[in-house]
Amino acid sequence: STVGVCVMLLFFAARKGIKRVLVVGTVAPLLVAAAAWSLWSFSNTFHTRVQQAIDGDPRPAMWTDTWDMIQDQPIWGHGPGGFSWIYPHYKNAFKIPQMFPEYPHNEYLGLLAEYGSVGALLLGATLLGVFIQLLRLFWRTRSRKESMLTAILIACLAATAAHAFFDFN
């Protein structure tokens, strides 16, 4: 959400000029840092969740094992939906014996493991095309409403892309 809000604010500022982009680009990270510090200091829920992630989040272990899967089939991958079936053969760093994840909690690694670099390049080219079209619409439209909606859509895509590093969207 934070990534999405920051991207949205940057796009809104871009319609007003480079000075506003520089201000938002400077102020937004400071506000995010202040909010994170406040949550860490005053929210027990936030503090507990972050501390659990620091102390023993199993995701990095899954990512290590998934990387081994990718290295064995880098071009074509192991096949769509194959992660949960193939992962047990690569489960080395992930030490919870009774747990067999259905996906690696990282969409990028999951995509590479199942579809290989060919599938990742095809999806990447498609998403790049969509992003270029959205940028064109954002800069070419004269309608404030259309440019705001386009900026919000780009921000949603950025938030989803950031979230994909840590979980399955």
C-alpha positions in Angstrom: 0.0 0.0 0.0 2.8 2.3 0.9 4.5 1.8 -2.5 1.2 2.4 -4.3 0.4 5.6 -2.4 4.0 7.0 -3.0 3.8 6.2 -6.7 0.3 7.8 -7.0 1.6 10.9 -5.3 4.6 11.1 -7.6 2.4 10.8 -10.7 0.0 13.5 -9.3 3.0 15.7 -8.7 4.4 15.0 -12.2 1.3 16.6 -13.7 2.2 19.8 -11.8 5.9 19.9 -12.7 9.4 18.7 -11.8 9.6 20.8 -8.6 6.6 19.0 -7.1 8.1 15.6 -8.1 11.3 16.6 -6.2 9.3 17.7 -3.2 7.2 14.6 -3.1 10.2 12.4 -3.9 11.9 13.9 -0.8 9.0 14.2 1.6 7.3 10.8 0.9 10.2 8.6 2.0 10.6 10.7 5.2 6.9 10.3 6.0 7.1 6.6 5.3 10.1 6.3 7.7 8.3 8.4 10.3 5.2 6.2 10.0 7.3 3.0 10.3 9.1 4.3 13.3 5.7 5.3 14.9 4.2 1.9 14.2 7.3 0.1 15.6 7.3 2.3 18.7 3.6 2.4 19.5 1.8 -0.6 17.9 2.3 -3.9 19.6 0.7 -5.7 16.6 3.1 -4.1 14.1 6.1 -4.7 16.4 5.3 -8.3 17.0 4.7 -9.0 13.3 7.9 -7.4 12.1 9.9 -9.1 14.9 8.5 -12.5 13.9 9.6 -11.8 10.3 13.1 -10.8 11.5 13.4 -13.7 13.9 12.3 -16.6 11.8 10.3 -15.9 8.6 10.4 -19.2 6.6 10.2 -17.3 3.3 14.0 -16.8 2.7 14.5 -20.5 3.1 11.7 -21.2 0.6 13.3 -18.7 -1.8 16.7 -20.5 -1.5 15.1 -23.8 -2.3 13.1 -22.3 -5.2 16.2 -20.8 -6.6 17.6 -24.3 -6.8 14.5 -25.4 -8.7 15.0 -22.5 -11.1 18.6 -23.4 -11.7 17.6 -27.0 -12.7 15.1 -25.8 -15.3 16.0 -22.2 -16.2 14.6 -22.1 -19.7 11.1 -23.8 -19.6 10.6 -24.2 -15.8 8.9 -27.2 -14.2 5.5 -26.5 -15.7 2.4 -24.6 -14.7 1.1 -25.5 -11.3 4.1 -27.7 -10.7 5.6 -25.9 -7.7 3.8 -27.8 -5.0 4.6 -31.2 -6.7 8.2 -30.5 -7.4 9.1 -28.4 -4.3 9.4 -31.4 -1.9 12.4 -32.7 -4.0 14.2 -29.4 -3.4 13.2 -28.8 0.2 16.6 -28.3 1.9 16.8 -24.9 3.5 13.1 -24.8 4.6 13.2 -26.8 7.8 9.5 -27.2 8.8 9.2 -31.0 8.1 5.4 -31.3 8.1 4.8 -28.3 5.9 5.0 -28.3 2.1 4.2 -24.9 0.6 2.0 -24.6 -2.5 3.9 -21.5 -3.7 7.2 -19.8 -2.7 5.7 -16.6 -1.3 7.5 -14.7 -4.1 5.6 -14.4 -7.4 8.8 -13.7 -9.4 10.5 -16.8 -8.2 7.3 -18.8 -8.6 6.9 -17.6 -12.1 10.5 -18.6 -13.0 10.2 -22.0 -11.3 7.0 -22.9 -13.1 7.4 -21.1 -16.5 11.1 -20.6 -16.8 12.8 -17.6 -18.4 10.7 -18.0 -21.5 7.4 -17.6 -19.6 8.9 -14.8 -17.5 10.0 -12.9 -20.6 6.6 -13.3 -22.3 4.8 -12.0 -19.2 7.3 -9.3 -18.7 6.9 -8.1 -22.3 3.1 -8.0 -21.9 3.3 -6.1 -18.6 5.8 -3.7 -20.1 3.4 -3.1 -23.0 0.5 -2.4 -20.6 2.7 0.0 -18.6 3.8 1.9 -21.7 0.2 2.3 -22.8 -0.7 3.6 -19.4 2.1 6.1 -19.4 1.0 7.3 -22.8 -2.5 7.7 -21.6 -1.3 9.5 -18.5 0.8 12.1 -20.4 -1.4 12.5 -23.5 -4.8 13.0 -21.9 -6.1 16.5 -21.2 -8.7 15.2 -18.8 -7.7 15.6 -15.2 -10.1 12.8 -14.3 -8.5 10.4 -16.8 -5.0 11.2 -15.8 -5.8 10.7 -12.1 -7.5 7.4 -12.8 -4.5 6.3 -14.8 -2.1 7.4 -12.1 -4.1 5.4 -9.6 -4.1 2.3 -11.8 -0.3 2.6 -12.2 0.0 3.0 -8.4 -2.1 -0.1 -7.9 0.1 -2.1 -10.3 3.3 -0.8 -8.5 1.8 -1.8 -5.1 1.0 -5.3 -6.5 4.5 -5.6 -8.0 6.0 -4.7 -4.6 3.8 -7.1 -2.7 4.7 -9.9 -5.2 8.2 -10.0 -3.7 6.9 -11.3 -0.4 3.7 -13.2 -1.1 1.3 -14.5 -3.7 -1.1 -11.8 -4.9 
